[in-house]
Amino acid sequence: MKLTRYTLKKLEAVLEDIGYEIIYEKGNFKSGYCLVENKNIAVINKFFDVEARIQCIIDILDNIEFERD
């Protein structure tokens, strides 16, 4: 899979489709992102480049439970 802005937008759409809001903010998260569990919010470090943002979303999708169609 190529890591492009288009890929990032598609992954953001997948995360939003399962009910998560994505926020890009600065922070010193150990993993590059933070999940607010009770509110289905994913906060991703805004200083990350496209590839790092994609990797964060992939990690989030791997670690949350959701129904796959």
N, C-alpha and C positions, 0 to 999 in steps of 0.2 A: 504494500500500500504506500502510495506517495504521500508525504507529509506536506500538504499545501493548505492554503487558507480555505479552499473549497472543502477539503477533508475536515478541517476544523469546524466549519459551519455545519456540515452534515452530522458530526458527532455532537455538537451543541444541540442540534435539533432532536437527536435521539434522546439525549439527557432531558431535554425539556418535555418531550413527548411522554416520558415516564413520570413526569410531575416534579422535576427539579428545576429550580431557578439557578442560573449561573451568574455569579458576580465576580468581576475582575477587580481586585483591590491589592494594595501593597500590604505586605506582611512577611514575617519571618517564620513561615510554616516549615516544619521539618520535612514534610513530604511535598511541599509545593502547593498543597491545597488543604482546605479544611471543610469538613461537612458539618452542617448544623442539622443534626438528626431529626429533631422534632418538627422542623420547618421545611425540610427538603430543599435546603439551600447549599450549593457548592460554591465556596469562595476559592478562587484560583489567583495565584500571584500575578499581578498585572505586568510585572517586568519580565515575565517569561516570553520567549520567542514562540513562534507557531508550533514548532516540534515539541517543545516542553509542554505547551498547553494541551496538545493532542495527547501526549503521554499521560498527563494528569487526568483527562477525561476518560481515557481507557482504563486507568487504575481505578477511578471512581466506579465505572461500570462493572469492573471485576469484583468490587468489594461491596456493592449494594445488592439487595434482593429485590427483584421485580419479576413480573410475569412476562415470559417471552412468548410471542405469538408464533 
